[in-house]
Amino acid sequence: MSMSSHVQELRRKHQALSEIVESEQRSPATDDLHIKALKKQKLQIKQQIERLGNA
């Protein structure tokens, strides 16, 4: 997998997590710890994208 395709895949994952977080936040029955874990995953992916973008 090339670097650019890897970064694109990370961006797709980041966007998917954004959509899930938004959906979960609108649901009254969602566990706050679950949302926090999703946001942490999102942040980790964002950091990976930034590191790879600077490489």
N, C-alpha and C positions, 0 to 999 in steps of 0.2 A: 504494500500500500504506500503510495507516495505521500509526502508530507502534506500537500494541499488537500488530498482526498481525506486524510486523517483529520485535518482541521475542519473540513466541511462536515464530516461525520460528527465531530464534537459539537459543532454549531447546531446540527440537527437535534442532537440529544439535549442540548441546552434549551432550544426552543420547545421541544416536547415537554421537558420538565417545567418550563414556564407556564405552558398551557395547563398542565396537571395541577400545579400550585394554584393557579387562578381558579380552576374548577373546584378544587378542594376547599379553598377559602370561602367560596360561595355556599358550600354545603354546611348546614348547621351541625351535622353529626360527625364532622371530621375531627380527628385527634390532633391537637396542637403539636404533639411530639412528631407525628408523621409529617406534618407540614414543615416543621423545623428540619427534619432529616432530608426532605426533598430539597429545601433551600440550601442545605449544606452541600448536597450533591451538585446542585446547580453552580454554586460558588467554586467548587473544586474543578468542574469542567471549564468554567470561565478562566480560572487561573492556568489551566493546561493550555487553553487556546492562546492566552497572552504569552506564555512561555514559548510556545511553538512559533508564534508570530514574530517573536524577537530573535529566534534562532537563525 
